[in-house]
C-alpha cells in the first residue's frame, strides 16, 4: 500500500521539476516533504493491518493521538529547518525551541479547527491564548496530513446521498479536483486537503458554495498545462484546480496541481481565491 500511495507522488514531483523550471524549487520541496510523510505513514501503519472501523461521517478529527505523534515532531522540525525556505525554517526553529507544550497547542489547534462542533481554544502554559501563526499552521498541516490519511485508510467510508462540499471523512475542504475517464467523458471527484479522501462530486457545481449556474462557473486552461483546469465561481469568487486524467493519465493530482503555477497567477489576477491552499501556499 505504501509504495502505491507515496512513491508515485514523489516520482511525479521529480518528473515535473525537470519539465517546469519555474516550479522546480517548490516541487523539490514537496518531494522532500512527501518522503518524510511516507516514513511517518509507514511508522503509523506498522502492525495495524488492513482492518477498518466505523467513524461518524465527517468526524475523523474527533481523535488525535499526540502521544504517538510527538516523538516524530521533533525530527520533523529539524527536517524543516534543513530544507525549507528561510521564513518557514525560522518558524520551525522557533517552534523547536518552544518545546513540547507549544507543539501540542499548535498541532491540536490545527487538527480541531473546522471539526464538527467548532474549533477548540488552545491555551499557552501561562494561561494566555496563543493562536498559531500561518507558518506554524503550514508546518502542522504538512506533519498531520499523513496521520489523517492513515486514519482515513482505516475508516469505513460513509454512504453518500448527496455531493458534500467538505470531506465526508474529516470535514476538511478539498485540495484539488479530478476528472477520471468514464464512457466518452470524465467523472468528477474531489480530493481532501487533509486526509486525501476522494469523493464523487457533480460536474457542474462550485465546490465552495454549491453554485450550479454554468454561466457563473468559468473554466481556464493554460497552454503549459493542458490537462489542468481552473474551475472558478463568479458567485463566491473561489476556485479549485482540477486535473483532467482523460488528457493525461499519468498525472498525480496533488502533485500536478502544485506545478500549475500559471493557472494560480491567472486566478489571482481575476480576483479568485483558492478553496484550499497547497503546501506551497498557492
Secondary structure, 3 states (H helix, E strand, C coil): CHHHHHHHHHHHHHHHHHHCHHHHHHHHHHHHHHHHHHHHHHHHHCCCCCCCECCCCCCHHHCCCHHHHHHHHHHHHHHHHHHCCHHHHHHHHHHHHHCHHHHHHHHHHHHHCCCCCCCCCCECCCCCECCCCHHHHHHHHHHHHHHHHHHHHCECCCCCCCCCCECCCCCCEEEEEEEEEECCEEEEEEEECCCCCEEECCCCCCCCCCCCCHHHCCEEECHHHCCEEEEECCCCCEEEEEEECCCCCCCCHHHHHHHCHHHHHHHHHCCCEECCCCCCCC
